[in-house]
Amino acid sequence: MAAVEKRPLQIYLRADQLEALRALARRRGVSMAELVREGVDQVLDETTPEEDPLMGIVGIFDSGLDDLAQKHDEHLARVMGEEGAGAT
């Protein structure tokens, strides 16, 4: 299995959180870092797409095309061709 790149992150926990995390890591036989990564994965899995700030841009542009989602490549190629033809 390929190694997953990991990056460091410093966090501050309350004393009770730290002790509970240590105890749980010991019981499970894993590192505290592994438990933190599991917790981050769980929060990300529970996050709905609507909570993503980029979702705010969905629907703000009207292309005037009824089939843009299905034929976006064709429309893009046509526009790129038109722009390329005008650049002489």
Phi, psi and omega in degrees: 000137181290144179289139178267130179289131179238146179238147181286151176213129178261130177229158176245128179245153172292157181303318181294324178294317181297314180295318179295321179294317177299314181297317180294319178299317178298313182298321182275345181072033179232171178280160175295324179300320179297319178296320178296316178299319177299318179296319178297315178301319180296315179298317180294323178294328182276349182282127181278153178302330180295337179281349180286124182300335178291342179295342179294341180271349181293127175087002182274352182241130176252110182283340185080001180255130181281340186244025185299320182295324182277326188239034183300323180296318180295315180295318180295317179297320179296313181296317180297321178295319179295318180293321179293325181290330182277348183263084179244000000 
